[in-house]
Amino acid sequence: FHRITNTNLRNQFYAELDRHTPQLFALYRQKASHTGKVSEVLRDILRIYDRE
Protein backbone atom coordinates (compact mmCIF):
# COMPACT_ATOMS: atom_id res chain seq x y z
CA PHE A 1 0.00 0.00 0.00
CA HIS A 2 2.82 2.41 0.87
CA ARG A 3 4.49 1.96 -2.53
CA ILE A 4 1.30 2.77 -4.40
CA THR A 5 0.01 5.74 -2.38
CA ASN A 6 3.18 6.88 -0.60
CA THR A 7 1.10 6.99 2.62
CA ASN A 8 1.94 5.25 5.85
CA LEU A 9 -1.34 3.49 6.54
CA ARG A 10 -0.58 2.73 10.19
CA ASN A 11 0.24 6.35 11.03
CA GLN A 12 -2.80 7.57 9.13
CA PHE A 13 -5.03 5.12 11.02
CA TYR A 14 -3.70 6.20 14.42
CA ALA A 15 -4.02 9.88 13.54
CA GLU A 16 -7.65 9.43 12.54
CA LEU A 17 -8.32 7.33 15.63
CA ASP A 18 -6.90 10.11 17.82
CA ARG A 19 -9.10 12.61 16.01
CA HIS A 20 -12.28 10.57 16.54
CA THR A 21 -11.62 9.24 20.06
CA PRO A 22 -13.44 12.03 21.96
CA GLN A 23 -16.54 11.59 19.80
CA LEU A 24 -16.44 7.81 20.21
CA PHE A 25 -16.18 8.13 24.00
CA ALA A 26 -19.07 10.58 24.06
CA LEU A 27 -21.15 8.18 22.00
CA TYR A 28 -20.24 5.28 24.28
CA ARG A 29 -21.17 7.26 27.38
CA GLN A 30 -24.49 8.24 25.83
CA LYS A 31 -25.35 4.66 24.88
CA ALA A 32 -24.25 3.33 28.27
CA SER A 33 -26.41 5.86 30.10
CA HIS A 34 -29.47 4.73 28.13
CA THR A 35 -28.92 1.04 28.82
CA GLY A 36 -27.52 1.44 32.32
CA LYS A 37 -24.79 -1.05 31.55
CA VAL A 38 -21.15 -0.06 31.76
CA SER A 39 -18.34 -2.55 31.67
CA GLU A 40 -15.94 -2.10 34.56
CA VAL A 41 -12.93 -2.30 32.26
CA LEU A 42 -14.27 0.37 29.93
CA ARG A 43 -15.28 2.51 32.90
CA ASP A 44 -11.68 2.37 34.14
CA ILE A 45 -10.37 3.25 30.69
CA LEU A 46 -12.69 6.25 30.47
CA ARG A 47 -11.59 7.43 33.93
CA ILE A 48 -7.95 7.29 32.86
CA TYR A 49 -8.77 9.12 29.64
CA ASP A 50 -10.65 11.83 31.56
CA ARG A 51 -7.62 12.45 33.81
CA GLU A 52 -5.36 13.17 30.84
DOBA-302388 format. One line per field, with one value per residue: chain; x, y, z of N, C-alpha, C in turn. Coordinates in Angstrom, 3 decimals, decimal comma. Layout:
<sites>
vose: c(A; ...)
n.u: c(X; ...)
n.v: c(Y; ...)
n.w: c(Z; ...)
ca.u: c(X; ...)
ca.v: c(Y; ...)
ca.w: c(Z; ...)
c.u: c(X; ...)
c.v: c(Y; ...)
c.w: c(Z; ...)
</sites>
This chain:
<sites>
vose: c(A; A; A; A; A; A; A; A; A; A; A; A; A; A; A; A; A; A; A; A; A; A; A; A; A; A; A; A; A; A; A; A; A; A; A; A; A; A; A; A; A; A; A; A; A; A; A; A; A; A; A; A)
n.u: c(0,824; 1,945; 3,848; 2,273; 0,574; 2,177; 1,724; 1,767; 0,022; -0,504; 0,246; -1,551; -3,981; -3,811; -3,683; -6,196; -7,779; -7,069; -8,164; -10,900; -11,474; -12,490; -15,163; -16,085; -15,924; -17,798; -20,113; -20,190; -20,545; -23,078; -24,702; -24,307; -25,465; -28,127; -28,724; -27,867; -25,832; -22,491; -19,355; -16,901; -14,185; -14,111; -15,125; -13,025; -11,053; -12,151; -12,102; -9,340; -8,733; -10,170; -8,693; -6,409)
n.v: c(-1,193; 1,236; 1,716; 2,250; 4,443; 6,118; 6,629; 6,238; 3,822; 2,855; 5,009; 6,926; 5,727; 5,708; 8,455; 9,317; 7,853; 9,037; 11,529; 10,985; 9,827; 11,329; 11,811; 9,205; 8,238; 9,921; 9,081; 6,418; 6,821; 8,017; 5,963; 4,018; 5,236; 5,171; 2,448; 1,642; -0,043; -0,550; -1,571; -2,642; -2,566; -0,849; 1,412; 2,026; 2,612; 4,895; 6,627; 6,950; 8,163; 10,556; 11,825; 12,625)
n.w: c(0,000; 0,776; -1,228; -3,441; -2,778; -1,327; 1,347; 4,802; 6,141; 8,738; 10,443; 9,516; 10,203; 13,047; 13,532; 12,632; 14,384; 16,832; 16,340; 16,281; 18,735; 21,084; 20,263; 19,928; 22,561; 23,778; 22,474; 23,358; 26,126; 26,094; 25,015; 26,981; 29,179; 28,510; 28,471; 30,923; 31,450; 32,051; 31,324; 33,605; 32,958; 30,714; 31,951; 33,697; 31,814; 30,625; 32,807; 33,179; 30,747; 31,044; 33,014; 31,721)
ca.u: c(0,000; 2,818; 4,489; 1,300; 0,013; 3,178; 1,100; 1,944; -1,339; -0,575; 0,245; -2,803; -5,032; -3,703; -4,016; -7,655; -8,321; -6,902; -9,097; -12,279; -11,622; -13,441; -16,536; -16,435; -16,175; -19,075; -21,155; -20,240; -21,169; -24,494; -25,354; -24,249; -26,414; -29,471; -28,919; -27,521; -24,785; -21,152; -18,338; -15,938; -12,927; -14,274; -15,284; -11,677; -10,366; -12,692; -11,591; -7,949; -8,774; -10,646; -7,623; -5,365)
ca.v: c(0,000; 2,409; 1,961; 2,771; 5,739; 6,883; 6,990; 5,250; 3,487; 2,733; 6,353; 7,568; 5,125; 6,203; 9,878; 9,427; 7,326; 10,111; 12,609; 10,567; 9,235; 12,032; 11,591; 7,812; 8,131; 10,584; 8,176; 5,281; 7,257; 8,244; 4,657; 3,333; 5,857; 4,726; 1,040; 1,442; -1,053; -0,055; -2,548; -2,104; -2,301; 0,373; 2,509; 2,373; 3,255; 6,247; 7,434; 7,288; 9,122; 11,835; 12,452; 13,172)
ca.w: c(0,000; 0,874; -2,526; -4,403; -2,382; -0,596; 2,616; 5,853; 6,538; 10,193; 11,027; 9,129; 11,020; 14,423; 13,536; 12,541; 15,635; 17,818; 16,012; 16,543; 20,065; 21,962; 19,797; 20,212; 23,999; 24,063; 21,995; 24,275; 27,384; 25,829; 24,881; 28,269; 30,104; 28,125; 28,816; 32,324; 31,547; 31,762; 31,668; 34,562; 32,264; 29,929; 32,896; 34,140; 30,690; 30,474; 33,926; 32,863; 29,638; 31,563; 33,807; 30,837)
c.u: c(0,870; 3,473; 3,539; 0,886; 1,006; 2,611; 1,345; 0,575; -1,487; -0,629; -1,045; -3,958; -4,999; -4,038; -5,528; -8,329; -8,210; -7,903; -10,527; -12,518; -12,577; -14,901; -16,993; -16,727; -17,494; -20,237; -21,302; -20,926; -22,674; -25,243; -25,386; -25,243; -27,846; -29,740; -28,640; -26,429; -23,446; -20,162; -17,324; -14,624; -13,031; -14,465; -13,914; -10,895; -10,850; -12,234; -10,161; -7,906; -9,200; -9,574; -6,584; -5,769)
c.v: c(1,259; 2,728; 2,607; 4,200; 6,664; 7,418; 5,869; 4,967; 3,409; 4,112; 7,097; 7,047; 5,676; 7,685; 10,075; 8,896; 8,369; 11,233; 12,249; 10,033; 10,007; 11,817; 10,164; 7,611; 8,790; 9,701; 6,977; 5,667; 7,451; 6,918; 3,925; 3,931; 5,436; 3,289; 0,767; 0,416; -0,437; -1,122; -1,908; -1,751; -1,014; 1,584; 2,971; 3,082; 4,688; 7,147; 7,874; 8,332; 10,504; 12,563; 13,129; 14,448)
c.w: c(0,000; -0,475; -3,523; -4,049; -1,695; 0,726; 3,617; 6,457; 8,054; 10,857; 10,718; 9,978; 12,441; 14,521; 13,485; 13,801; 16,743; 17,587; 16,412; 17,953; 20,968; 21,555; 20,084; 21,695; 24,374; 23,628; 22,926; 25,581; 27,214; 25,742; 26,219; 29,253; 29,778; 28,559; 30,286; 32,526; 31,158; 32,217; 32,605; 33,882; 31,457; 30,830; 33,396; 33,038; 30,523; 31,607; 33,659; 31,755; 30,129; 32,360; 32,931; 30,187)
</sites>
